Amino acid sequence: MRADLVLRGGTVVDGSGGEPFVADIGITGDEIALVGDLAAVEAAESVSAAGRLVMPGFVDAHSHTDIHVVDPAVQLALLRQGVTTVITGQDGVSHAGAGLDGGAWGSRYFAGINGVAPAVPTLTAYRDQLAGALRLNSAHLLAHGSLRYQRAQLREALEPTELMALRDDVEAGLEHGAVGLSTGLHYIPGVYTDVDELATLVEPLAAAGRPYVTHMRGYEAESPVGMAEVVEIARRTRVGVHVSHLHGPAELLLTEIAAAEAAGADLTFDSYPYLSGFSLLSVPLLPWELLRLAPEQLADRLSRPAALASMPTGWRDAVEQEMDRITLAGVPGRSVLEGMTLREAADSLGTSAPALVLDLIAATAGAVTAVFQQPATSTEADVRALLRHPAHMGGSDGIVVGGRPHPRAWGAFPRFLARHVRELGDWTWAQAATHLAAAPAERFGLGGRGRIRERAPADVLLVDPERVADVATYDHPRQLAVGIDDVWVAGQQVLRGGELTEALPGRPLTWQD
């Protein structure tokens, strides 16, 4: 018996939920060929895994690396966390797979989150763009908002013929391998969409067995609104639903999740292990009549001399109440402000926080981003309660744009392991492999990934259980994680001793690829 590679003597955490066990792993080509005592197996290469955990490659269920996954620095940050597959096309907005107009809209509207890139009209063209440049895998969701813009721009109501054409777009995207459909119901044009429209569009997903992934219409105290919509769509269509980036209050959310499951919904969700979020500065601060404007319209409106005076009564007070809880992350053209709170930035410029908010949003056409401390109703106890739920999956909501982005893009997965396995015991190592690898791989149809077993794709990590940790902080977010130094994708080593190799075996995946 022979193998191309044998990982010898590691403790295997196989993603099945079973107890870890000591075994050798034999890899031939791009598959795991053998699991067991392989002392008699000849190997072209042997690597000692003694003292380390052998785990399946992690799947980041919510990533904004759509155009950045080809960047070696981003690949290094992901692989140092053990992430071997990212799910992109999130929040209903993307530059890819939604036509030229829809893709251009997605790039412009989410410039501060996904970065700016030329529109790529089809998923096939997007995969061609990524092919041959990846050390890890990328699977893409159809982006509802971008698709809708392609058909109707920012009109609030679709004509029946437009709705059916949009449904045809969804069916075509599924035929071309999309792993689901995402919506962003806090964003335009997704916010205009009602349950009837969404149910019509997700029926093809249900027929194809692929998930409906949603940034809900409401979070935190408004979570019941968002969850009610999710449950109604699931009830009407029997589609599997996946809720993006849930956070506290856990008592409310767990009650809503239990009610959804009792109603028969096939529901999963992702979350990240931090108490601050990240978004466009405009989203939590501007009134709805401004949020519904396109970026260029917003810039024009807020550039007018009377913009500040025309804001609703109480708006200034609301901004001033939050200005110490908001830290500027990405400010195109004014990078000196990145890392400052709104108060600090306003003081440095001799202006008020409300005036600065309008000025920055106008100057960047809405592309300015910030880190937001979550409200007091979201605590570490809430984080822990949510991640212990069986429907939970790990997602970073990782954004790599801006001078001072959120550290979750560099540290979410090792933080799960260091904080919530090793330190707090919220998961066992076996449970960690399920939440971070096996469950999302199954949900997003990743062709048998997420498990250590014979004939599975050989996406494999060696994890030092005592050393693995996140290092990225809010002040220094781009620091690489430690404790995951050796990673294989499709049987080829892409991370050796913590450094990238020249191998490029990653692929843009299609459903069940």
C-alpha positions as CSV (number, residue, x, y, z in Angstrom):
1,M,0.0,0.0,0.0
2,R,1.2,3.5,-0.9
3,A,0.1,7.1,-0.4
4,D,1.4,10.4,-1.6
5,L,1.4,11.8,2.0
6,V,0.9,10.3,5.4
7,L,0.2,12.5,8.5
8,R,1.4,10.3,11.3
9,G,0.4,10.0,14.9
10,G,-2.0,12.9,15.2
11,T,-5.3,13.1,17.2
12,V,-8.0,13.0,14.6
13,V,-11.1,15.2,15.2
14,D,-13.0,14.0,12.2
15,G,-16.1,16.2,12.1
16,S,-18.6,13.4,12.8
17,G,-19.1,14.5,16.4
18,G,-17.4,11.4,17.7
19,E,-14.6,11.4,20.2
20,P,-11.1,12.3,18.9
21,F,-8.8,9.3,18.2
22,V,-5.1,8.8,17.4
23,A,-4.6,7.6,13.8
24,D,-2.6,8.2,10.7
25,I,-4.1,9.9,7.6
26,G,-3.1,8.8,4.2
27,I,-3.7,11.2,1.3
28,T,-3.5,10.2,-2.4
29,G,-4.1,12.8,-5.0
30,D,-6.7,15.2,-3.8
31,E,-8.5,12.8,-1.5
32,I,-8.1,11.2,1.9
33,A,-7.4,7.6,1.0
34,L,-6.8,5.9,4.4
35,V,-7.5,6.5,8.0
36,G,-6.0,4.2,10.7
37,D,-2.7,2.6,11.6
38,L,-0.7,3.2,8.5
39,A,2.7,2.1,9.7
40,A,3.0,-0.4,6.8
41,V,2.0,2.2,4.2
42,E,4.8,3.6,2.1
43,A,4.5,7.3,1.5
44,A,6.2,9.7,-0.8
45,E,6.1,12.2,2.1
46,S,5.5,11.7,5.8
47,V,4.7,14.5,8.3
48,S,4.6,14.0,12.1
49,A,1.3,15.2,13.5
50,A,2.1,14.0,17.0
51,G,0.9,16.4,19.7
52,R,-1.4,18.1,17.2
53,L,-5.1,17.7,16.2
54,V,-5.9,16.6,12.7
55,M,-9.0,18.5,11.7
56,P,-11.0,19.1,8.5
57,G,-10.6,22.5,6.9
58,F,-12.9,25.1,8.3
59,V,-15.6,26.7,6.3
60,D,-16.2,30.4,6.8
61,A,-20.0,30.6,6.4
62,H,-20.1,34.4,6.0
63,S,-17.1,36.1,4.2
64,H,-16.8,39.3,2.3
65,T,-13.6,38.3,0.5
66,D,-15.4,38.1,-2.9
67,I,-12.7,40.0,-4.8
68,H,-9.9,39.6,-2.2
69,V,-9.7,35.9,-2.0
70,V,-7.0,35.9,-4.8
71,D,-4.8,38.2,-2.6
72,P,-2.0,36.2,-1.0
73,A,-2.1,38.3,2.1
74,V,-5.8,37.5,2.6
75,Q,-5.1,33.8,1.8
76,L,-2.5,33.8,4.5
77,A,-4.8,35.3,7.0
78,L,-7.5,32.8,6.3
79,L,-5.2,29.7,6.2
80,R,-3.5,30.7,9.5
81,Q,-7.1,30.5,10.9
82,G,-7.6,27.0,9.4
83,V,-10.2,28.3,6.9
84,T,-10.0,26.3,3.6
85,T,-13.3,27.4,2.1
86,V,-15.1,30.8,2.2
87,I,-18.8,31.4,1.3
88,T,-19.1,34.8,-0.5
89,G,-21.8,36.8,-2.2
90,Q,-23.3,37.7,1.2
91,D,-26.0,40.2,2.3
92,G,-27.5,40.3,-1.2
93,V,-24.8,42.5,-2.7
94,S,-21.9,41.4,-4.9
95,H,-20.0,42.5,-8.0
96,A,-20.2,39.0,-9.4
97,G,-22.9,36.9,-11.1
98,A,-25.7,39.6,-11.4
99,G,-25.1,41.1,-14.8
100,L,-23.1,44.2,-15.7
101,D,-25.5,46.8,-14.2
102,G,-26.2,44.7,-11.1
103,G,-22.6,43.9,-10.5
104,A,-21.5,47.6,-11.0
105,W,-24.2,48.6,-8.5
106,G,-23.0,46.0,-6.0
107,S,-19.4,47.2,-6.3
108,R,-20.4,50.8,-5.9
109,Y,-22.9,50.3,-3.0
110,F,-20.7,48.0,-1.0
111,A,-17.4,49.7,-1.8
112,G,-16.6,50.0,1.9
113,I,-17.4,46.4,2.7
114,N,-16.4,44.3,-0.4
115,G,-14.1,46.7,-2.1
116,V,-14.3,48.1,-5.6
117,A,-14.1,45.8,-8.5
118,P,-15.3,45.7,-12.1
119,A,-18.6,43.9,-12.5
120,V,-18.3,40.2,-13.5
121,P,-21.7,39.4,-15.2
122,T,-21.9,35.6,-14.7
123,L,-20.8,33.1,-12.2
124,T,-19.0,31.2,-14.9
125,A,-16.9,34.3,-15.7
126,Y,-16.3,34.9,-11.9
127,R,-15.0,31.3,-11.5
128,D,-12.8,31.8,-14.5
129,Q,-11.4,35.0,-12.9
130,L,-10.6,33.0,-9.7
131,A,-9.3,29.8,-11.2
132,G,-5.6,29.2,-10.9
133,A,-5.1,32.0,-8.3
134,L,-6.4,30.2,-5.1
135,R,-4.8,28.4,-2.3
136,L,-8.2,27.8,-0.7
137,N,-11.7,27.3,-2.0
138,S,-14.4,29.9,-2.6
139,A,-18.1,29.1,-3.0
140,H,-20.5,31.9,-4.1
141,L,-24.1,32.8,-3.3
142,L,-26.4,34.6,-5.7
143,A,-26.8,38.1,-4.5
144,H,-30.5,39.1,-4.5
145,G,-30.0,42.8,-4.3
146,S,-27.6,42.9,-7.2
147,L,-29.8,40.7,-9.3
148,R,-32.8,42.9,-8.5
149,Y,-31.0,46.0,-9.4
150,Q,-30.1,44.4,-12.8
151,R,-33.8,44.0,-13.5
152,A,-35.4,47.1,-11.9
153,Q,-32.6,49.3,-10.5
154,L,-34.0,50.9,-7.3
155,R,-37.7,50.8,-8.1
156,E,-39.6,49.6,-5.0
157,A,-42.2,47.4,-6.7
158,L,-41.6,44.8,-9.4
159,E,-43.9,44.3,-12.3
160,P,-45.1,40.6,-12.5
161,T,-43.0,40.1,-15.6
162,E,-39.9,41.5,-13.8
163,L,-40.5,39.2,-10.8
164,M,-40.7,36.1,-13.1
165,A,-37.6,37.3,-15.0
166,L,-35.8,37.6,-11.6
167,R,-36.9,34.1,-10.7
168,D,-35.5,32.9,-14.0
169,D,-32.2,34.6,-13.0
170,V,-32.1,32.7,-9.8
171,E,-32.8,29.4,-11.6
172,A,-30.0,30.1,-14.1
173,G,-27.6,30.9,-11.3
174,L,-28.4,27.7,-9.6
175,E,-27.8,25.8,-12.8
176,H,-24.4,27.5,-13.0
177,G,-23.5,26.2,-9.5
178,A,-24.4,28.9,-7.0
179,V,-24.6,27.4,-3.5
180,G,-27.6,29.5,-2.5
181,L,-29.2,32.9,-2.6
182,S,-28.5,35.7,-0.2
183,T,-30.6,38.8,0.8
184,G,-29.7,42.0,2.6
185,L,-33.0,43.2,3.9
186,H,-31.5,46.2,5.7
187,Y,-30.0,47.4,2.4
188,I,-31.4,48.7,-0.9
189,P,-33.0,47.3,-3.0
190,G,-33.5,44.3,-0.7
191,V,-35.4,46.4,1.8
192,Y,-38.2,47.0,-0.8
193,T,-38.8,43.2,-1.0
194,D,-41.8,41.6,0.7
195,V,-42.4,38.0,1.7
196,D,-44.4,37.3,-1.4
197,E,-41.5,38.3,-3.7
198,L,-39.0,36.4,-1.6
199,A,-41.1,33.3,-1.5
200,T,-41.4,33.3,-5.3
201,L,-37.7,33.7,-5.7
202,V,-36.6,31.0,-3.2
203,E,-38.9,28.3,-4.6
204,P,-36.2,27.2,-7.0
205,L,-33.8,27.0,-4.0
206,A,-36.2,24.6,-2.2
207,A,-36.5,22.4,-5.3
208,A,-32.7,22.3,-5.7
209,G,-32.0,21.7,-2.0
210,R,-30.0,24.9,-1.5
211,P,-30.2,27.4,1.3
212,Y,-31.8,30.8,1.5
213,V,-29.3,33.0,3.3
214,T,-30.5,36.2,4.9
215,H,-29.3,39.4,6.5
216,M,-32.6,39.8,8.2
217,R,-34.8,42.8,8.2
218,G,-34.4,43.2,12.0
219,Y,-31.7,42.3,14.6
220,E,-31.4,42.8,18.3
221,A,-34.7,44.1,19.7
222,E,-36.2,43.8,16.1
223,S,-35.2,40.2,15.7
224,P,-38.7,38.9,16.0
225,V,-39.6,40.9,12.9
226,G,-36.8,39.3,10.9
227,M,-37.4,35.8,12.3
228,A,-41.1,36.0,11.6
229,E,-40.3,36.7,7.9
230,V,-37.8,33.9,7.8
231,V,-40.3,31.4,9.3
232,E,-43.0,32.4,6.9
233,I,-40.7,32.0,3.9
234,A,-39.7,28.5,5.2
235,R,-43.3,27.6,5.8
236,R,-44.4,28.6,2.3
237,T,-41.6,27.0,0.4
238,R,-39.9,24.4,2.6
239,V,-36.6,26.0,1.8
240,G,-33.7,25.6,4.2
241,V,-33.0,29.0,5.8
242,H,-29.7,30.3,7.1
243,V,-29.6,33.5,9.1
244,S,-26.4,35.6,8.9
245,H,-24.4,36.9,11.8
246,L,-26.8,36.6,14.8
247,H,-25.9,38.2,18.0
248,G,-27.7,39.0,21.3
249,P,-29.9,39.1,23.1
250,A,-29.6,35.3,23.2
251,E,-32.7,34.8,25.4
252,L,-34.9,36.4,22.8
253,L,-33.1,34.8,19.8
254,L,-33.1,31.3,21.3
255,T,-36.8,31.6,21.9
256,E,-37.3,32.7,18.3
257,I,-35.2,29.9,17.0
258,A,-37.1,27.3,19.1
259,A,-40.4,28.7,17.7
260,A,-39.0,28.5,14.2
261,E,-37.9,24.9,14.6
262,A,-41.3,24.0,16.2
263,A,-43.0,25.4,13.1
264,G,-40.9,23.0,11.0
265,A,-38.3,25.4,9.7
266,D,-35.0,23.9,8.6
267,L,-33.0,26.8,10.2
268,T,-29.3,27.4,10.7
269,F,-27.3,30.5,11.5
270,D,-23.8,31.8,11.9
271,S,-22.2,34.1,14.4
272,Y,-18.7,35.5,15.3
273,P,-17.2,35.6,18.8
274,Y,-16.9,39.4,19.3
275,L,-18.9,42.1,21.0
276,S,-18.5,44.7,18.3
277,G,-19.9,44.7,14.8
278,F,-18.8,46.4,11.6
279,S,-20.8,48.1,8.9
280,L,-21.2,51.2,6.7
281,L,-21.3,54.2,8.9
282,S,-24.6,55.2,7.3
283,V,-26.5,52.1,8.2
284,P,-27.1,52.6,11.9
285,L,-27.0,56.4,11.9
286,L,-29.0,57.8,8.9
287,P,-32.8,58.0,8.8
288,W,-34.6,55.8,6.4
289,E,-35.3,58.5,3.8
290,L,-31.6,58.9,3.3
291,L,-30.6,55.2,3.5
292,R,-32.9,54.5,0.6
293,L,-30.8,56.7,-1.8
294,A,-28.2,55.4,-4.2
295,P,-24.6,56.3,-3.2
296,E,-24.3,59.2,-5.7
297,Q,-27.7,60.6,-4.6
298,L,-26.8,60.3,-1.0
299,A,-23.5,62.2,-1.6
300,D,-25.4,64.9,-3.4
301,R,-28.0,65.3,-0.7
302,L,-25.5,65.4,2.2
303,S,-23.2,67.8,0.4
304,R,-25.8,70.6,0.4
305,P,-25.3,73.5,2.8
306,A,-28.5,72.9,4.6
307,A,-28.0,69.1,5.0
308,L,-27.3,69.2,8.8
309,A,-30.1,71.6,9.5
310,S,-32.6,69.5,7.6
311,M,-31.9,66.3,9.7
312,P,-34.9,65.1,11.8
313,T,-35.4,66.4,15.3
314,G,-33.4,64.4,17.8
315,W,-31.0,63.0,15.2
316,R,-28.0,65.0,16.5
317,D,-28.7,63.9,20.0
318,A,-28.8,60.3,18.9
319,V,-25.5,60.5,17.1
320,E,-23.8,62.2,20.1
321,Q,-25.1,59.4,22.4
322,E,-23.3,56.9,20.2
323,M,-20.1,58.7,19.3
324,D,-17.9,57.0,21.9
325,R,-19.2,53.6,20.8
326,I,-18.3,54.1,17.1
327,T,-14.7,53.8,15.8
328,L,-13.9,54.8,12.2
329,A,-12.5,51.8,10.3
330,G,-12.2,52.8,6.6
331,V,-12.3,56.4,5.5
332,P,-11.3,56.8,1.8
333,G,-9.2,59.9,1.4
334,R,-8.9,60.6,5.1
335,S,-7.0,57.6,6.5
336,V,-5.7,59.7,9.4
337,L,-9.1,59.4,11.0
338,E,-9.1,55.6,10.9
339,G,-9.0,54.1,14.4
340,M,-10.5,57.2,16.0
341,T,-13.9,57.3,17.7
342,L,-16.4,59.7,16.2
343,R,-15.8,62.0,19.2
344,E,-12.0,61.9,18.8
345,A,-12.3,62.5,15.0
346,A,-14.7,65.4,15.4
347,D,-12.5,67.0,18.1
348,S,-9.4,66.6,15.9
349,L,-11.2,68.5,13.2
350,G,-12.9,71.1,15.4
351,T,-16.4,70.1,14.4
352,S,-19.3,68.2,15.8
353,A,-19.9,64.4,15.5
354,P,-23.2,64.9,13.6
355,A,-21.6,67.3,11.1
356,L,-18.6,64.9,10.7
357,V,-20.9,61.9,10.0
358,L,-22.7,63.8,7.2
359,D,-19.4,65.1,5.8
360,L,-17.7,61.7,5.7
361,I,-20.7,59.9,4.1
362,A,-21.0,62.6,1.5
363,A,-17.2,62.7,0.7
364,T,-17.1,58.9,0.3
365,A,-20.5,58.3,-1.3
366,G,-21.3,56.2,1.6
367,A,-18.2,54.0,1.6
368,V,-17.0,55.1,5.1
369,T,-17.1,52.2,7.5
370,A,-16.9,51.8,11.3
371,V,-16.7,49.3,14.2
372,F,-19.7,49.5,16.4
373,Q,-19.9,48.4,20.0
374,Q,-23.0,46.2,20.3
375,P,-25.7,47.3,22.7
376,A,-25.7,46.1,26.3
377,T,-28.2,43.4,25.4
378,S,-25.3,41.6,23.6
379,T,-22.9,40.2,26.1
380,E,-20.3,37.5,26.2
381,A,-23.0,35.3,27.8
382,D,-25.1,35.9,24.7
383,V,-22.2,35.0,22.4
384,R,-21.7,31.8,24.3
385,A,-25.3,30.8,24.4
386,L,-25.7,31.2,20.7
387,L,-22.6,29.3,19.7
388,R,-23.6,26.4,21.8
389,H,-26.8,26.0,19.8
390,P,-26.8,22.9,17.5
391,A,-27.9,25.1,14.5
392,H,-24.8,27.4,14.9
393,M,-22.0,27.6,12.4
394,G,-18.9,29.7,12.5
395,G,-18.8,32.8,10.3
396,S,-16.4,35.7,10.5
397,D,-18.4,38.3,8.6
398,G,-14.8,39.1,7.6
399,I,-14.1,42.4,5.9
400,V,-10.6,43.2,4.8
401,V,-11.2,46.8,3.4
402,G,-10.0,49.9,5.2
403,G,-7.1,50.9,7.4
404,R,-8.6,49.7,10.7
405,P,-11.0,46.9,9.9
406,H,-12.6,44.5,12.5
407,P,-10.1,41.9,13.8
408,R,-12.7,39.1,13.1
409,A,-11.3,38.7,9.5
410,W,-7.9,37.7,11.0
411,G,-9.0,36.0,14.3
412,A,-12.5,34.6,14.4
413,F,-11.8,30.9,14.0
414,P,-8.8,30.6,16.3
415,R,-10.8,32.7,18.8
416,F,-13.5,30.1,18.7
417,L,-10.8,27.4,19.5
418,A,-8.8,29.3,22.1
419,R,-11.6,31.1,23.9
420,H,-14.6,28.8,23.6
421,V,-13.0,25.4,23.4
422,R,-9.7,25.6,25.4
423,E,-10.5,28.3,28.0
424,L,-14.3,28.2,28.5
425,G,-15.3,24.7,27.4
426,D,-18.3,25.9,25.5
427,W,-17.4,23.3,22.9
428,T,-15.4,20.1,22.9
429,W,-12.9,19.8,20.1
430,A,-15.3,17.4,18.4
431,Q,-18.1,19.9,18.6
432,A,-15.7,22.6,17.2
433,A,-15.1,20.5,14.1
434,T,-18.8,20.1,13.6
435,H,-19.6,23.8,14.0
436,L,-16.7,25.1,12.0
437,A,-16.3,22.5,9.3
438,A,-18.8,19.6,8.9
439,A,-22.1,21.5,9.4
440,P,-21.4,24.4,7.1
441,A,-19.9,22.1,4.5
442,E,-23.1,20.1,4.4
443,R,-25.3,23.2,4.5
444,F,-23.6,24.8,1.5
445,G,-23.1,21.6,-0.5
446,L,-19.3,21.5,-0.5
447,G,-18.9,18.0,-1.9
448,G,-18.0,16.0,1.1
449,R,-15.7,18.6,2.7
450,G,-15.7,19.2,6.4
451,R,-14.9,15.6,7.4
452,I,-11.8,13.4,7.9
453,R,-12.8,10.2,6.3
454,E,-11.8,8.0,3.4
455,R,-12.7,9.5,-0.1
456,A,-13.3,12.9,1.3
457,P,-11.5,15.9,-0.3
458,A,-8.2,16.3,1.5
459,D,-8.7,19.7,3.0
460,V,-6.8,19.1,6.3
461,L,-5.3,21.1,9.2
462,L,-2.8,20.4,11.9
463,V,-3.9,22.4,15.1
464,D,-1.7,22.9,18.1
465,P,-4.4,22.7,20.9
466,E,-2.3,24.5,23.5
467,R,-1.0,27.2,21.2
468,V,-3.8,28.1,18.8
469,A,-5.0,31.7,19.4
470,D,-6.1,34.9,17.8
471,V,-3.7,37.8,18.0
472,A,-5.6,40.4,16.0
473,T,-7.0,43.3,18.1
474,Y,-9.1,46.3,17.4
475,D,-6.0,48.5,17.4
476,H,-4.0,46.0,15.4
477,P,-6.5,44.0,13.4
478,R,-4.2,42.5,10.7
479,Q,-2.1,40.4,13.1
480,L,-2.0,36.7,12.0
481,A,-3.3,34.0,14.2
482,V,-1.0,31.4,15.7
483,G,-1.2,27.6,16.3
484,I,-2.3,26.5,12.8
485,D,0.9,26.2,10.8
486,D,0.3,23.4,8.4
487,V,-2.6,23.2,6.0
488,W,-3.4,21.1,3.0
489,V,-6.0,21.8,0.4
490,A,-6.9,19.1,-2.2
491,G,-4.0,17.2,-0.9
492,Q,-1.4,19.9,-1.5
493,Q,0.3,21.8,1.3
494,V,-0.6,25.4,1.0
495,L,0.7,26.5,4.5
496,R,4.0,25.1,5.8
497,G,5.4,26.2,9.0
498,G,3.0,29.2,9.0
499,E,4.1,30.4,5.6
500,L,2.4,30.2,2.2
501,T,3.7,27.6,-0.3
502,E,3.6,28.1,-4.1
503,A,0.8,25.5,-4.5
504,L,-2.5,26.9,-5.9
505,P,-4.9,23.9,-5.5
506,G,-7.9,25.9,-4.3
507,R,-11.0,26.1,-6.6
508,P,-14.1,28.2,-7.1
509,L,-16.6,25.5,-6.0
510,T,-20.0,24.8,-7.4
511,W,-22.8,23.0,-5.5
512,Q,-21.7,19.5,-4.5
513,D,-18.3,20.1,-6.2
